[in-house]
Amino acid sequence: MKLATWNVNSLAVRLPQVLDWLGANPVDLLALQELKLTDDKFPHDALREAGYQCAVFGQKTYNGVALLTRRPIDAVVRNIPGFEDDMARVISATVPTDGDLPALRVVGAYFPNGQAPDSDKFAYKMRWLAALRHWLQAELVAHPNLVLMGDFNITFDDADVWDPVGMAGQIHCTDEERAHLQALIGLGLVDSLRLFNHPPKTYTWWDYREMAFRRNRGLRIDHVLISQPLRLLARACAVDRAPRKNERPSDHAPVVLSLSSATDGAAIAA
């Protein structure tokens, strides 16, 4: 089973690219962020023709998240229960799998950007992250086979930053943000990309300005975190840089996780 996450930075603009990518990479589930359209504008018909049903939580102009799946989808929840929020940032659902794989609880999320340390938007990000962690703690008890994926707008450490000295203490790289990210790991989640070897300077986001992509001046802010029971089922996780080379691309690249039963090849060591 393959799962992917991609911040498309406007589905209205990038729908042809999403359809092309799904045609070449028929993943079982794709979590999208920054739809930037309302639910009534969501292209259900085009995606249904491509073989996907969708759970959508849209918003005009900003935010918006969706789960696209080739499988039945159940128990959809929008945003963080108990956290009052006008922004469309989180969508969760249960998705069945094949064979020996357990059913998955998938949480697709577009974490707040935070703008700058000490800003009101940064304070909102801190509250949002605390609410997410509190909710996920209970979700992991109810759904041990959980995947949290999306645009986190946080780097784990300096290895995720093209200029760690210059960006020290800036948004995406503050100690406060990284502490919240590590608190999610503390719940028992695992950064699936780092279960596998990747070259240095593996990023998922590059600014549109100053030829950042060509110069590989990026950040790794899109993540796929998996619960401990899924760790033994992880077979690969990688960033697909190809869509970032498109004409009028999103500034983010997809991250793709492959899962299979423990009987299919060697499992990742616990």
N, C-alpha and C positions, 0 to 999 in steps of 0.2 A: 504494500500500500504506500502511495506517495502523497505527501501533503506539502503545500507550499504557501508562502505568505508573500504579498507584494503590495506595497504602497504605490498606487497607480497615479496619484496626483491628478485626479479628474477622470472618471470613467467615461464621461461624455467625449472627452478628447481621445482617450486611450483605448476605447472599446475595440477598434480593429486590431490593435497590438495585443490586447488580452486574448482575443479570439485566435489570432495567429499563433500566439505562444501556447495556448491550450491545444491547438491542433498539432503542434510539434512536441508538446509535453503534456500528454493526457493524464494529468495527475488526478487522483481520486478526490482531492479536496483542495480548494484554493481560498485562502482568506485574503480579502481585499481591504485596503484602507484608503482614506481620503477619496471617497466616491464623489463628493461635492455635488450631489444631486438628491432630490427627494425620492421617496419610495415610488411615487407614481411615474417618475421618469426612468426608473430602473429598467434596463433592457432584458427583461425576462425572456421574451420570445427568441431573441438572438442567442442567448445562452442556452435556452432549452433546445434549440436546433443543434447546438454544439454538444448536447448530451448532459447538461448540468441543470439541476434545480437549485434554487437560491433562497437563502434566508437573508433578509435585508433590513438594515437600520440606517436610513438615509437622513440627510440634512442639507438644506439649500446652501450652496456656496462653500460651505466648510465641512470638514469632518466626514462622517459616514463610513460604515463598515458593512461587509457582507461575507457570507460563507457560500461558496459555490461547490456543489458536490455531485458526483455521479451516483451517489447512493441515497437511500431514504434518509431524511433528517427529522429529528424529533426533539422535543423539549427545548424549544428555542427560548432564550432569555436575552433581553436587551438591556444594556448598561449594567452597572453594579447595583444589585438589590440593596436597598437601604441607604444608598448614597444619592442625595438629590443633585441632579445634574441635567442641564439643558442641552448638553453636547452629546452627539451620537458617536460614542467611542468604543463600545464593547458589544459583541454579539457572541452568544454561546449556544452550543447544540450538541446533542448526542448523535453519533454517526456509527452505524454498524460496519463490521469488517468481514473479511473472508476467512475461512479455515480456522486456525487456532488463534488468530489474533483477537484480542478482546475488543468489545465496543469502546469507542473513544469519546471522551468529553472534550470538545474542542472549544477553546476560548480565543476568538480573534479580537485583537485590541489595537486601537490607535491611541497611544499614550500622549498626554499633553506635551507640547513643546516646552513650555515654561518661560520662553522669551529671554529672560536674564535673571541671574540670582538677585534676590531681594525685591523683585517685582511682584505685583499682585498675581500675575499668571504663574510665577514660580511657587508662590504660596498655595495656589490652587493645585498645582502639580503635586506638591507634597501631601496635601489632603487626599487627593485622588489616589496616589500610590499607597497611602496607608489604608484607605478603604478597599482597594483592590487586594492587598495582602490579607486583610482580615477576612474578606469574602472567600478568597481562594483557599485559605486554611480550612474552611468548612467544606468547600467544594472537593478538596482532595480526600476528605474523609468519605464523602458520598460517592465520589467518582475517582477511584485510585488511578485509573488509566486516563490521565489528563494531559492535554497539550495546550500550552499558552504560546500564541504566536502573533506576530504583528510588528508594527513600527513602535519600538519602545522609546525612541528619542533619548536613549541613554547608552553610553559606552560602558563596557565592563571595566576596562583598564586602559593603560597607555597603548597596549598592542592594538587597540581598536581605533586609534587616532593617528592620522598622518603626521600631525605636528603636536606631539604631546606636551612639549614645553610651551609653545605658543598658545595652546588651548587650555592649559592648566587653569582650573577654576572657572572656566567658561561653561555656558549652557551645554548640556549633554555630557559634560566631563566633571561636574562638581562632586565633591565628597558626599554631599547630601543625596544627590541622585543615585550615585553608585552604592551608597549604603542601602537605599531602598531596593535596588536591584539585587544586591547580595541577600537582602532579607527574603526575597522571593526564592532564591537558591536555598536559603535556610529552611524553607518549608519542605524541601526535599526535591525541588525541581533541578534539572540538569540542563546546561547549555549544550544543545545537541551538536552544534557546529564544532565545538572543541572536544568532542569525543573522537574526532578524526583529524588527521594531519592536513594542514593547509599551508600554503606559502605565507610568509610574512606579508603584511599590508593587504590582508583580505578584508575588503570593505563592502558595504551594501548601499551607501549613499554618497553622492558626489554633487557638489554645488554646480549649478549651470554656468557659473561665472569662471573666468580666468582659466579656461581649459582644464578644470579640476579633474574631469574623468580621464582625459588623455594623459595627464600628469599623475594620475592615481593619488590625488589628494582628497581622500575620503574619510568616512567614518563607518564603523560597524554599529548601526543602531537598530537594525531589524534582526530579531532573534526568534528562535524556535526553542522553547523550554519544554522539557518532557518530564513526567513523573518517574520515579524510580522503577516501577514495574515495566515501563516502556524502554528503559535504558538498555535492557538485554535484547530488545527487539530492533534497536536502531542499527541500520546497515550502512547508511551514508547520509551526509548532510553537506550541502554545498551552495555557494552563491552562483547564480547564473547571470553573468555580466552581459550576455548577448543583447537583451532588450535595451540596455543602457546605450547601445550603439545605434538604436533606431533614430530615424528622423523624428523630431519632437518627442523625445522619450520622457518617461518619468525620471525624476532624479534618483529614484531607488531601483534596486535590482531585486528579483525574486530570490528567496531562500527556499531550498527544497530538501525535505527530509524523507528518507525511505525507511519503512518498517517492514519486517517480515518475522515469521514465527521463529522461535529459537531452534527449531529443527532444520531450518534452511540456512546452513552455513554456520560459521563460528559466531558466537555471541560476543558482544562487548563485555570485557571484564567488569565486574561490579566494583 
